[in-house]
Amino acid sequence: QYQNANNSVRVTDEFMEALEKDPNQQWYCAFKGKKYKPRRVLRHANGSVYGSEEVDITCQQLFDELVEGGWRNGEPGIAFIDTVNKTNPLPGLGPIASSNPCGEQFLHAYDNCNLGSINFAAFVGRDGKMKWERLRDVTRSAVRLMDNVIDCFDFAVPQVTELARKNRRIGLGVMGLADMLFQLKLRYDSQEGIESAEKAMAFVQKEAHQMSRELAKEKGVFPNYQKSIYAKKKVKMRNAALTTVAPTGSISMMFDSSSGIEPNFALAFVKQDKDAHQYRYFNKYFGAALAKLKLSEKERNEIMEEIFKTGSIQHLSALPRRLRNTFVISMDIQGEGHIQMQAAFQRHTDNSISKTINLPNAAGREEVARSFIQAWKLGCKSCTVYREGSRIIQILNVGNGENIVATTEVPGS
């Protein structure tokens, strides 16, 4: 019943290890250091709670419930809370319990996320190579700008303002990855594509941290420095954390860029916002590549008709294989390819990553289960899956927009 929001269940390493080693054992929840059997909440027909009961349920059965929900409509995702706390930059403030609504910022109580994004698509030169010096300059400028922003705002809740200035946490992220790879002529889920993406994020991470060290010399360390991992390392930093990967849905739409580190949803698609307004998109990089082909007007029209219908070109054998291999969309990529890319970015990101493991409608529950397990094994902090068409109302859609169920329609009407 929730719309325009994501829900995740926290799981521990203990749970995931039990799932691997002894999945049929009775599972016990932990609360205030004690173990309890899970309890099922009992509700009246109107949703009000009237009690609870203990249940006998195994680790595998619990996991199957999560998988079933993910397969049915993309909810819930999973947050690997022990993985989150292994890279907690402020252990002196205690363990981290939860994240912001999109899952890319795991935060202590009252901490905030001050986000900004670099558009990777803007750093590919006409020669088809990355402009590294330009990316360095922009990364360093972005860190200084975002650090300054912390001193320019006041939140409605005083505790939030106070902790923002004590931790000076920023979340410099990226968007336009898929469009960057289009320009580099690299397939999103190929080894070369993943390695090039990881190199770019590692570069941003290194330059962001270097700039924070320079700002610490210029302006001083963040006030909670002694409670951080940097005090133990004797590395002076201006900010408790610097990088994250947010979804960038609205800003990527404004700048006609692919969102976050997601592959393009389709080469042509319709996006509807929360008020059911529709926006039509056609990928400009594919358009430029298509224009270079010697096609008749009839051939071009037929190709365009198919793209607007399906969003993909993989079935269009008239197009060169190299073109089809480069311009892949979300549904052309297996779940493993999505997770490999998320894991590559997580290795060079202080906080977490907003990323959806998009699966075709025909994907089975076993593929959802494999995606969750692989994400944990590869060190991702969270994992969200979505099977195409599993919700009646979708934000992104292929087609002409005529049969899209509006976000403003009453559920079940």
N, C-alpha and C positions, 0 to 999 in steps of 0.2 A: 504493500500500500504506500510505501515511501516513494517519492519522486524527486529527482535531481539531488539525490544524496546516496552515499555508500555506507554500508554497514559491514564491520569486520568482527571476527571472533579472535580473541587472543589465545594463542596456544603456546605451550612451553616446549623446551627441548625434551623434557621428560616425557611429554605426551607423544612427540614425534618419534622418539627412540622406542617407546613402548609399542607404537604402531608398527615399527619395523621388526622388533624382536619377539614380542608376545602380544599380538593384536587382540587376542580373545580373552585377555584377562579383564576382570572387573576393574572399571576405572573409578578412582576416588578423587573428588575435588579437594582443593586445599583452601582453607579459610582461617586466617589468623594463626597459621602454623599447625592447624589440625586437619586431619583427613575426614572427609564425609562422602557418603554416597551422593551422587547427583540427585537433584530433586526436580520433579516436574511441577510446574506451576499450574494450578487449577483455576479456571475462569468460568464465570457465568457467560451466557450467550452474548451479553452486551459488552464483554471484555473485562469486567471488574473481577479482581482476584478474590477468591474465597478460601484458598488454602494451598497446600503443596503436599507431595508424597515422594518418598524415597523410591528410586528406581534401580533395578539391576541392569546395567548397561556396560558393554565392553568398549575398549578403546576403538576397535574397528567399527562398532555400531555408531559411536559418536562421530567418528570421521566420515562414515557413510552419510550421516545426516547433513554434515557440512557440504559434502560432495553433491548430494541430491539438491540442496538449495542452490549451489553454484551452477549446477547443470540446468536447473529449472528456469532460473531467471537472473543469474549473476550475483545473487545475495545468499549468504554472506561471503566476503573475502576472508582471508586469514592473515593475522598479524603475528609474526614470530617474535614474541616479546623478549626472549632471552637473547636473540640475535641483536635486537635493538639496544639492549643494555650493555652488550659487549663493547659498543662504541659510544656509550654515554659520555659526553665531554665534561659533564659536571657531576661526578659521583658524590661530591660533597653535599649536593642537594638531595641525595637519595636516588632510588631507582626511578626510571621513567615508567609511567603506567599506561599512557594513552597518546593519541595523536590528534592533529587537527582533522576536520571533516574529510579532506581528500587523501589523508594517509601519508603525505610526504614529509610532514613535520611531527616527529615524536618529541613531546615537550613535557617539562615539569609543570606542575600546577601553577597557573598564572603567567607562564611564559608565553611568548607570542611568535608569530612568523612574519618577518619583514621580507617580502619576496620580490625578486626581480629576475628577468630572463634575458639571455643572450640568444639572438637568432642565428643559429649555425648556418642557415641557408645563405646569409649575407656575407659569408667569409670564403666563398669559392670564387676564385678569379676567372677571367675569361679564358685563361689557359687551362682551366679544369683542375687547378691545384689550390690547396688551402692557403689562405693569407695569414700565416702564423703571427707575424709581427703585429698586424692589425688586430688579431684576436687577443694578443697579449695586452695591447694598449686599452682595448675596450674592457677586458676583464679587470684590469687594475683600476680603471676609472669607475667601473660599476661598484667595486668594493668600497672605494672612497665615498661615492655618492650614497650608497646604502648605509654606510656607517654614519654619515652626516644626518640621514633621515631620522635615525634613532633619537637625535637631539631636537628634532623639529615637531614631534607629535606628542599628544597626550591622549591616552585611552580613557574611556568612560569609567573604567574600573582602576582605581589608584594602584592596586597591587600589580596590575599588568604593566603599567607605565614604569613602576619601580623596578620590576624584574627585567624588563626590556633593557633598561639602562645599566643594570648590574651585570647582565650577561652579554649584552651587545651582540646578540645572535642575529645573523642575517642568513637568507636563503637564496643565494645566487644560483639560478638554474639555467636551463636551455630550452629552446624550442627549435623547430625547423630541421631536426635531424634527418627525417625522411627526405626532405627536399634537398638537403646537403648531399645525401647519398645519390639521389637522382642526378645531380650535377656532376658528381664524381664518377657516374656510370657504374655504381656498385649496387649489387642486390642487397637488400636490407638484412636478410638472414644468412648471407654467405660469410665464410670465415674472414674474407678480406673486408667485407662491409662492417662486421662486428669489430674487427681489429681497428679499423679507421675511426669508428665511432668512439671506441674506448680511448684511443690516442687523443682525440679531441677533448674528451671530458677530463682525462688525466692532465692535459695541458691547462685547462681552466682551473682545476683543483690546485695544481702547483702554483700558478700565478696568483690565485686568490689568497692562498696561505702566505705567500711571500709578501704580498701587499699588506696583509694584516700584521705581519711582523714589522714592517716598515712603519705602519701607522702607530704601532705600540711604542716605537722609539720616539715618534713625533708627538703623540698625544697621550701616551700612557696605556697600560693594560686595562682590560675590563675589570670592574670592581670585584667580581666573584672569582678572579683569577686563582686565588689560593685554594679554591674548592674544585679546581679543574684538573684535567689530565696534563695540561701544559705546565703547571707548576712543578709536577713531579719530573717532567722532562727538562725543566729549566729552559723552556722556550717561551719567550714573551710574545703574547698575542693581544691584539686589540679586540678580537671577537671570539666568543666561546665556540662558535661553529660558523661555517661560511657557505657551504654548498648544499643544495637540495634540488630535486627535479619535480616541479609542480605540473599540473595538467595543462596550464596555459590555454584553456578552451576559448575564452573571450578574446584575449589579446592576440592569439594566433589567428583568430578569425579577422580581427581588425587589420592585421598586417599581411593577410593572405599567405600564411605560412602553416606548415604542418605543425600539429600540437605536440608539445613536450618531446618525448623520445618515441612517440607512437609512429608506426608506419602510417601512411595515408590511408584513411578509411576506404576511399575509392578515388578513381581518377576524375569522376564527376559524381556529385552527390548533392542532396538537399539537407540543410541543417535547420532544425526548428528550435527556437528558444523557449523559455519557460512560459512565454505569452502566446505561443503557437505561431509566431511570425516565422516565415520561411526565407532562407537565403540559399541561393544556388551557386555552386562552386565547380570550376573546371581547372584542373591542375595546369598551371602556366608552363611548367618545365616539360611536361608531356606534350603540351600544345606546341612548344617550340621544336621539340624533337620530331613530332608528326609533320610539321610544316617543311622540314628538310627532306622528307621522303617524296619521291616522284610519284604521286598518286593522282588519279583522275578525280574529277569532282564527284563522280558517282561512287568511287571507292572510298573517298574521304567521308562522304555523307553516310554510307553504310557503316563504316567504322565508328563514326560519331554516334550513330543511332544505337549501336550495340553498347558502347561505353556508357551512355546515359541510362541504358536499360539495366546493365549488370555492374558497372563500375570497374570492371576488370578487362584486361586485354589478353589474358592467358589462353583463351579459346580462339583467338583470331590468328589463324595460321598464316594469313596473308601478310602479317607484320613480321619484320625480321626477328629472329630469335634473340639477338642481343638486346633489342628494344624490349621484348617481353620479359627478358631476364632482369632487366634493370628496373622497369616500372611495375614492381609488384605492389599489391595493396594488402591490407590487413588480412583479408580472407584467403590470400594466396600463400600465407605463411603458417607453418605448423606451430603448435603451441610451444614446442621446444625452442624454435627460433625466437619467439617473443621473450621467453625466459632467459635465453642466452644473452640477449641484448640488455635486459634489465639487470642481470648479474654483472655484466661488463661495466655498466654505469655505477652500480652500487659499490664496486671496488674503489671508486674514485669520488665518492659522494659522502660528505659528513653525515647528513641526515638520511632521509629515505627518498623513495621514488613513487610518484603516481603513475601507474602503468597498468593497462588492461591486457590480459592474455586473451586475445580474441580468437574464438574458435568457430568453425563453420557450423551451421545448424545441425548437420548430420553427426557431429562429434558425440561420442558416447560418454557415459559417466566415468569410465576408466581413464579417458584422456583428461578429464577434469582432475581426477585423483592424482594422475601422474604429474600434472602441472603443479599442484600444491606441493607434492613431495620433492620434485626437482627444484622448485624455488627455494625450499628450506635447505636442501643439500648444497646449493650454489651460493648460499649466503645472502639471499634477498631478505629484506626485513618484513615484507608483506607480499601477498599475492591475491590478485582479483581476476577472476575469469568471467568471460561473457560469451555465450553462444548466440550467434547471429539469429535474430528473429525470435528469441525466447521471451521477449516482452512485447506486448501489444503497442505500447508507446515507446518510441525510440527517438533519440535526439538527432542521430545521423541516419539518413535513409538514401537508398538508390532509387532511381525512377524519376518521374516528372513531378512528383509531389502531390498528385491528385488523390491517392489512396492512403495518405499518411494519417494515422490517428493523432489528433491534436493533443498537445499537453494540457489543454484547457478542458478537454472532455471529461465528464464524470465517469470514473471507473465503473465498468459493467453496464454502461448505458447503451 
